[in-house]
Amino acid sequence: MKTSDFDYNLPQDLIAQSPAEPRDHSRLLVLDRNTGEIEHRRFYDIVGYLNQGDVLVLSLIHISAPTRPRLISYAVFCLKK
């Protein structure tokens, strides 16, 4: 696997310049692995996708760039039991 496998075009106008307010109103992309259907939701909807025994992994990502000195991003992964 090469890091270039993860290259993709992301238009500048789709990159958040500040956190959503309130924070739980940030966008949530949901993929149904059985049907391939994609839903665009809000983070506060995440509880509707979790069941007892599921594992929720939160990853805090610090990005250093000259144009964005202190940009912090979050990635969320849910492992279904």
C-alpha positions in Angstrom: 0.0 0.0 0.0 1.2 3.5 -0.9 0.3 6.8 0.8 -0.7 8.0 -2.7 -3.6 5.5 -2.5 -5.2 8.0 -0.1 -4.8 11.1 -2.3 -8.1 12.7 -3.3 -9.3 16.1 -4.4 -10.9 18.2 -1.6 -12.1 21.6 -2.7 -11.0 24.4 -0.3 -14.6 25.6 0.2 -15.4 22.2 1.8 -12.7 22.5 4.5 -14.0 23.8 7.8 -12.4 27.0 8.8 -13.8 26.9 12.4 -15.6 24.3 14.5 -19.4 23.9 14.2 -21.4 25.7 17.0 -22.8 24.0 18.9 -20.1 21.3 18.5 -22.5 18.4 18.2 -23.9 20.0 15.0 -20.8 18.9 13.0 -21.4 16.8 10.0 -21.5 13.0 10.2 -21.1 10.7 7.1 -22.8 7.3 7.6 -22.1 4.3 5.3 -24.4 1.3 5.4 -22.0 -1.5 4.7 -24.8 -3.8 3.6 -26.4 -1.6 1.0 -23.7 0.9 0.2 -26.1 3.7 1.0 -24.5 7.0 2.3 -26.3 9.3 4.7 -25.4 12.8 5.6 -26.3 13.4 9.3 -25.2 15.5 12.3 -23.0 14.2 15.0 -25.8 14.3 17.6 -27.4 11.5 15.6 -24.6 9.1 16.3 -26.3 7.5 19.3 -28.9 6.1 16.9 -26.2 4.0 15.3 -24.7 2.5 18.4 -25.7 -0.7 20.1 -24.5 -2.3 23.3 -21.1 -3.9 22.7 -20.1 -1.5 19.9 -16.8 0.3 20.2 -16.5 4.0 19.4 -13.0 5.2 18.6 -12.2 8.9 18.7 -9.0 10.1 17.1 -7.7 13.6 17.8 -5.5 14.8 14.9 -3.2 17.8 15.1 -2.3 19.3 11.7 0.6 21.7 11.4 0.7 23.8 8.2 1.9 27.3 7.5 -1.7 28.4 6.6 -3.3 26.6 9.6 -1.0 26.6 12.6 -3.0 24.8 15.3 -5.7 23.1 13.2 -7.2 20.2 15.1 -9.5 17.6 13.5 -11.3 14.6 14.8 -12.0 11.2 13.2 -14.6 8.9 14.6 -14.8 5.2 13.8 -17.5 2.8 15.0 -16.8 -0.9 15.2 -20.1 -2.9 15.2 -20.2 -6.0 17.2 
